[in-house]
Amino acid sequence: MSEAPISRVVVLDQQLPEALPVQRVEVRRITIAPNTALGAHVHNGPVFGSIVSGSAVYQQNEGAEAQVLRPGDVFYEPAAERIAHFDTADEGVTFIAYFPLTAGQDATLDML
């Protein structure tokens, strides 16, 4: 028996806290240098991402458990919620980030 030529696996199915009238999705390739502590921050809309290379320590808020994200791992940063850490080690990280945006909205990142 041969394998199917296409495999589809859901790696993240994230419920949003409220309906979001998305008009467009901005996709960014983001690279963070080695040994960078990004620091606490918030986004003005939800962010979805997938690690391409390297790794990052991700912690949604100070009370949450930190996790190490590696190539192929996905993550979700809720809108207007504090992200405590997205820090790199010796190798840095490159990831693809998806920003669902409403009409007239630009994606922002505010450092805390």
N, C-alpha and C positions, 0 to 999 in steps of 0.2 A: 504494500500500500504506500503510495507516495504522499508526501506532505502537500497541503494546500499551498498555492502560490502566494496567498495573502493571509496574514494573521492580524486580527484586530483585538487589542486588549485595552480595556479601560484602565488607565493608570491614575485618574483623578476624576471624581464626579462631585463637584463642589456646589452645594446649595448656597445661593446668595441670600442675605438677610432680608432683602426686599427686591421687588421687580426693578430692573434697570433698563431703561429705554435706550439700548445701544444703537448708535448711529454709525460708528466705525470702530475698528480695532487697530491700535497702533502696535506694531511688533518691533522690538529693539533687540539687537545683539549687544550685550553689556559685558564688559571685561573689567574686573577689579584686580588691581595689582596684588602681588604676594604680601602677606603680613599686613593687611589693611583691616582695621576695625572701623566699619562703616558708622557705627553708632546708632542710637535710637532714632527712629524716623517714622513718619506716617505718609501715606499716599492719599490723594483726594478721590481715588476710585480703586476698585479691586485690581490686583495684579496676579497674573498666573505666570509661572515660569518653569523652565526645564534646563537643567544643568547640562552643558555641552562638554566642558573640560574643567579639570581642577576640582576644587571642593570649597564649601563654605559652611560655617557653623551658623545655623538658622535657629532663632528663638523668637517666637511671636510676641511674648511679653515676659516680664521678669519672673512671673510665677510658672510659666510653661517650661516643659523640658526642652533643652537644646538638642538639636539633631544635626548630624553632619550630612550635608547633601553632596552627592557624587554624580558623575555623568549618568544621565538617564533618569535621575530623580526629578520629581516635579514638586512644586510648592505653590501655595496660595497665600497672598497677603491681603487681608480684608481692608476695605476702604475705611479711612479715618481711625484705624486701630494701631496702637503703638507696636512697632516691630523693634524688639530690644537689640537683636544682633543679626547681622548678616556679614560675618567676618571671615577673612581668608587666612590660610596658613602659608607655608613656604611656596606653594604652587600657584596661588591666585585662583581665580575662577572666571569662566566665561559661561554666560547663560543667555537663553532667549526669553524675553519677557513680553507678555501680551497684556495690553492695557485696553479693556473695553471702555469706550468713551461715549458720553451722551452728546447731543447736539451742542456745538460751541465749546465743549470742554477740552482742555489740554491736560495731559498727565503731569502731575507735580509730585515732588518728593520734598517734604519739609523735615529738616533735621530738628531734633528736640534737644 
